[in-house]
Structures are given as C-alpha cells and as structure tokens.
Amino acid sequence: MIDSIMSKVKTGLIALTAIMATIMILGVTSAHAYSVEEIEMCNGYSETTLSPHGITSAYLTTNDEAGIWVKIENPPDDVTFKFYYEDDGVEKEFTGGYSKVDVILKEGASWGIAFTTMDIDGKTPSFNPGVWTAKIYIEGEVEAIEEFSIVDYSSLASSISSIVEDYADLQETLAEIVEENNQMVADYASLVGRYDELEESTVSEVQLMQLNNDYDDLQDDYDALEASQEGTRTMMYASIVVALAAVVVAVYFGLMKK
C-alpha cells in the first residue's frame, strides 16, 4: 500500500517537473523571440509613426550628431548602442557614444524602436573621419551592426573649390575652341569659293594641282579639328557632370549652409 502511494507520488513529481521544465523553456523562448527588423542611420524619427526621417549613410565632421534607428519585433525593454572606429587598423570604441535607451513600443503592434545619437562636432568622431560602425546590443549580445561614414568637411570643400576652378578653365578653353572653329570654317568657305572660281577659269595643271593639295591639307586640318573638338567636348561634358555632382553632394551634406 505504501509502495503504491510512493509510486504515485514519484509519478506526480516527475510529471510536475516536466511541466515546470516545459513552462521554463517556453518562457525563455518567448523572452528571446525578439528580432532586429530594420536599421537606419538618420537624423530622427516621427513620434507618431515611429518611422525614421533624414535617412543618410554619411555625416560631415561639422555635423552636430549622427542618429541611428532600429526597429525590433517583440522587443526587450532596452537596447544598448556602441560606436567604433579604426585607428591604425585597430578597432576602437568611442566611449562617448555608449548609449542605453528604452525601447519605444508601437501602439497596437508587436514591434517597437530604439533610437539614439552620437555627438560628432568637437568630439572624437570629428577628428577621425572615415568608416564608423554602430553595434546594437540586446542583453549583452551583438544583434546587429551598421556602418556609416564621417566625411572631412575641409577636404570636401577644398575638392569642390578645385572642381569649380577646373570648370572655369574648361569654359575658357571652350571659348577658344569655338573661336578657332569659327575661323577655320571661314577659311574653309573662302577656299571652297576660290576653288570653284578657279575651276571655272583657265589655269595651268600645276596651279590646279597645287590648289588641290592646299584644299586636301585644309580638309585634313578641318577633320582633325572636328575630331579634337569631340574629344574636348567629351572632356568638358564629363567635367561638367563631375562639377554638378559635387554641387549635389555639397547640398546633400549641408555645405551650402556654411
């Protein structure tokens, strides 16, 4: 009788242990069911939709800060951000960029966001332009990594100034080419007229041969000028495209505000 009772107790304890273990496993699984869905480097986010705005992948050394936005499904309570840069090939952490933030839940949804900023102007990032890395930690583990660039403002501004000067030089060169072309066209037209007049008049065979030679030489010069113009135009147009692209970059990075 006692043995039967003990057997039932043991069976009950084993069943209870199994149930508790199952509950614990399910609890742990549920607690770690989060997943990083999106990451964006940006300037901020909407407080209503929680979506990022001012998305970018590069900042100037003169920018006040860089922002990073992360969307997480089934998010934890908080997220930690750390920022890193390379110094002589060695990865170093920017301790001033360490940030632990609370997750902002999207009302009525199963996801939330974490957002933080890293100071740039006057801080370590402004003195270390190049590729930077943001790492997102959840419960001490790296869950996502995002790269972005910090661009040296003075170097970029100098490059744009140089492009503008080159563009001005190209405009002068183009004006000279146009003037030479107009003169060549005028000379060509004059020679054609003379040639037509001489063909209608009585000239010696030697004179006609000489005129033909002069005509052929001028034709060659004219063809060569046209060919060189095409090359010059190509170079000019390419430089114009580069110059315009530089201006777009300047506007994009906020240089026009300087």
C-alpha positions as CSV (number, residue, x, y, z in Angstrom):
1,M,0.0,0.0,0.0
2,I,2.8,2.4,1.0
3,D,4.8,1.4,-2.0
4,S,1.8,2.2,-4.2
5,I,1.3,5.6,-2.7
6,M,5.1,6.4,-3.0
7,S,5.0,5.3,-6.6
8,K,2.1,7.6,-7.4
9,V,3.9,10.5,-5.6
10,K,7.0,9.9,-7.6
11,T,5.0,9.8,-10.8
12,G,3.3,13.0,-9.9
13,L,6.6,14.7,-9.1
14,I,8.1,13.6,-12.4
15,A,5.0,14.9,-14.3
16,L,5.1,18.2,-12.3
17,T,8.9,18.6,-13.0
18,A,8.3,18.0,-16.7
19,I,5.5,20.6,-16.8
20,M,7.7,23.2,-15.0
21,A,10.6,22.5,-17.3
22,T,8.3,23.0,-20.3
23,I,7.0,26.2,-18.9
24,M,10.5,27.5,-18.3
25,I,11.7,26.6,-21.8
26,L,8.7,28.3,-23.3
27,G,9.3,31.3,-21.1
28,V,12.9,31.5,-22.2
29,T,12.0,31.1,-25.8
30,S,9.4,33.8,-25.5
31,A,11.7,36.2,-23.8
32,H,14.3,35.8,-26.6
33,A,11.9,35.8,-29.5
34,Y,12.9,39.4,-30.5
35,S,14.5,40.1,-33.8
36,V,16.0,43.2,-35.4
37,E,13.9,44.0,-38.5
38,E,15.4,47.3,-39.8
39,I,18.4,49.6,-39.1
40,E,18.8,53.1,-40.5
41,M,21.3,55.9,-39.9
42,C,19.2,59.1,-39.9
43,N,18.5,62.4,-38.2
44,G,15.5,61.5,-36.2
45,Y,12.1,59.8,-36.3
46,S,8.4,60.5,-36.3
47,E,6.8,60.5,-32.9
48,T,3.5,59.3,-34.4
49,T,4.6,56.6,-36.9
50,L,8.0,55.9,-35.3
51,S,9.5,55.8,-38.8
52,P,12.9,57.4,-39.4
53,H,13.5,60.6,-41.3
54,G,16.6,62.2,-42.8
55,I,18.0,58.8,-43.7
56,T,21.6,59.0,-44.7
57,S,24.8,56.9,-44.7
58,A,27.3,59.8,-44.3
59,Y,27.8,62.8,-42.0
60,L,30.3,65.7,-42.0
61,T,32.8,66.4,-39.3
62,T,30.9,69.6,-38.8
63,N,27.5,68.0,-38.2
64,D,26.3,68.1,-34.6
65,E,25.4,64.4,-34.4
66,A,24.6,61.2,-36.2
67,G,21.4,59.3,-35.4
68,I,20.7,55.6,-35.5
69,W,17.2,54.0,-35.6
70,V,16.4,50.3,-35.0
71,K,13.1,48.5,-35.5
72,I,12.7,45.4,-33.3
73,E,10.0,42.7,-33.4
74,N,8.9,41.5,-29.9
75,P,11.4,44.0,-28.4
76,P,13.0,43.8,-25.0
77,D,12.8,46.6,-22.5
78,D,16.0,48.4,-23.5
79,V,18.8,48.3,-26.1
80,T,22.4,49.4,-25.9
81,F,24.3,51.2,-28.7
82,K,28.1,51.3,-29.0
83,F,30.1,53.1,-31.7
84,Y,33.5,52.1,-33.1
85,Y,36.2,53.5,-35.4
86,E,39.6,52.3,-36.8
87,D,42.9,53.7,-35.6
88,D,45.9,52.4,-37.5
89,G,43.9,49.3,-38.4
90,V,42.7,48.7,-34.8
91,E,39.1,48.9,-33.9
92,K,38.5,51.3,-31.0
93,E,35.3,52.1,-29.1
94,F,34.2,55.7,-28.9
95,T,33.3,55.6,-25.2
96,G,31.4,58.9,-25.6
97,G,29.0,57.2,-27.9
98,Y,27.8,54.5,-25.4
99,S,24.1,54.7,-25.1
100,K,21.5,52.5,-23.3
101,V,17.9,53.5,-24.3
102,D,14.4,52.3,-23.5
103,V,12.5,50.8,-26.4
104,I,9.5,52.7,-27.7
105,L,6.6,50.4,-28.4
106,K,4.3,50.9,-31.4
107,E,0.8,51.1,-30.1
108,G,-1.3,48.2,-31.2
109,A,1.7,46.4,-32.8
110,S,4.2,43.7,-31.8
111,W,7.2,45.9,-32.6
112,G,9.0,48.9,-31.2
113,I,12.0,51.1,-32.0
114,A,15.2,52.2,-30.3
115,F,16.9,55.4,-31.2
116,T,20.0,57.2,-30.1
117,T,22.5,59.8,-31.4
118,M,26.3,60.1,-31.4
119,D,27.9,63.6,-31.0
120,I,30.3,64.5,-33.8
121,D,31.3,68.2,-34.0
122,G,34.1,68.9,-31.5
123,K,34.2,65.3,-30.3
124,T,36.3,62.2,-31.2
125,P,34.3,61.5,-34.4
126,S,35.2,64.9,-35.9
127,F,38.9,64.1,-35.6
128,N,38.6,60.6,-37.0
129,P,36.8,60.8,-40.4
130,G,36.3,57.6,-42.3
131,V,34.1,54.5,-41.9
132,W,32.4,54.0,-38.5
133,T,30.5,51.1,-37.1
134,A,27.4,51.1,-34.8
135,K,26.7,47.9,-32.9
136,I,23.4,47.1,-31.3
137,Y,23.5,45.0,-28.1
138,I,20.5,43.2,-26.6
139,E,21.0,41.5,-23.3
140,G,24.8,41.8,-23.8
141,E,24.9,40.2,-27.2
142,V,25.5,41.9,-30.5
143,E,22.3,41.6,-32.5
144,A,23.1,43.9,-35.5
145,I,25.9,46.0,-37.0
146,E,25.6,49.1,-39.2
147,E,28.4,51.0,-41.0
148,F,28.3,54.7,-41.8
149,S,30.8,57.4,-42.9
150,I,32.1,60.6,-41.4
151,V,33.5,62.9,-44.1
152,D,36.1,65.5,-43.5
153,Y,34.4,68.9,-44.3
154,S,37.6,70.8,-45.1
155,S,38.8,68.2,-47.5
156,L,35.5,68.0,-49.3
157,A,35.2,71.8,-49.5
158,S,38.7,72.0,-51.0
159,S,37.8,69.4,-53.6
160,I,34.7,71.2,-54.7
161,S,36.7,74.5,-54.9
162,S,39.2,72.8,-57.1
163,I,36.4,71.4,-59.4
164,V,34.8,74.8,-59.7
165,E,38.2,76.3,-60.8
166,D,38.7,73.5,-63.3
167,Y,35.3,74.1,-64.7
168,A,36.0,77.8,-65.2
169,D,39.2,76.9,-67.1
170,L,37.3,74.5,-69.3
171,Q,34.8,77.2,-70.1
172,E,37.7,79.5,-71.3
173,T,39.1,76.6,-73.3
174,L,35.8,76.0,-74.9
175,A,35.5,79.7,-75.9
176,E,38.9,79.5,-77.5
177,I,38.0,76.3,-79.4
178,V,34.7,77.9,-80.6
179,E,36.7,80.9,-81.9
180,E,39.2,78.7,-83.7
181,N,36.4,76.6,-85.2
182,N,34.7,79.7,-86.5
183,Q,37.9,80.9,-88.1
184,M,38.5,77.5,-89.6
185,V,35.0,77.4,-91.0
186,A,35.5,80.9,-92.5
187,D,38.9,79.9,-94.1
188,Y,37.3,76.7,-95.4
189,A,34.4,78.5,-97.0
190,S,36.8,81.0,-98.6
191,L,39.0,78.3,-100.1
192,V,36.0,76.4,-101.4
193,G,34.9,79.7,-103.1
194,R,38.3,80.2,-104.6
195,Y,38.4,76.6,-105.8
196,D,35.1,76.9,-107.5
197,E,36.2,80.2,-109.2
198,L,39.5,78.7,-110.4
199,E,37.8,75.6,-111.7
200,E,35.6,77.8,-114.0
201,S,38.6,79.8,-115.2
202,T,41.6,78.8,-117.2
203,V,44.5,77.7,-115.0
204,S,47.6,75.6,-115.6
205,E,47.7,72.0,-114.5
206,V,50.4,72.8,-111.9
207,Q,48.3,75.6,-110.3
208,L,45.3,73.3,-110.2
209,M,47.4,70.5,-108.6
210,Q,48.8,72.9,-106.0
211,L,45.3,74.2,-105.2
212,N,44.1,70.6,-104.9
213,N,46.9,69.9,-102.4
214,D,46.1,73.0,-100.4
215,Y,42.4,72.0,-100.4
216,D,43.2,68.5,-99.2
217,D,45.5,69.8,-96.5
218,L,42.8,72.2,-95.2
219,Q,40.3,69.4,-95.3
220,D,42.6,67.3,-93.2
221,D,43.0,70.2,-90.7
222,Y,39.3,70.7,-90.6
223,D,38.6,67.0,-89.9
224,A,41.3,66.9,-87.2
225,L,39.8,70.0,-85.6
226,E,36.4,68.3,-85.6
227,A,37.9,65.2,-84.0
228,S,39.7,67.2,-81.4
229,Q,36.6,69.1,-80.6
230,E,34.7,65.9,-80.0
231,G,37.4,64.8,-77.5
232,T,37.3,68.3,-75.9
233,R,33.6,68.3,-75.7
234,T,33.6,64.9,-74.1
235,M,36.1,66.0,-71.5
236,M,34.2,69.2,-70.9
237,Y,30.9,67.4,-70.5
238,A,32.4,64.9,-68.2
239,S,33.9,67.7,-66.1
240,I,30.6,69.5,-66.0
241,V,28.9,66.3,-64.8
242,V,31.6,65.9,-62.1
243,A,31.1,69.6,-61.1
244,L,27.4,69.3,-60.9
245,A,27.7,66.0,-58.9
246,A,30.0,67.8,-56.5
247,V,27.4,70.6,-56.0
248,V,24.7,68.0,-55.3
249,V,27.0,66.4,-52.8
250,A,27.6,69.8,-51.2
251,V,23.9,70.5,-50.9
252,Y,23.3,67.0,-49.6
253,F,25.9,67.4,-46.8
254,G,24.7,70.8,-45.9
255,L,27.8,72.6,-47.2
256,M,25.7,75.4,-48.7
257,K,24.8,76.4,-45.1
258,K,28.4,77.1,-44.4
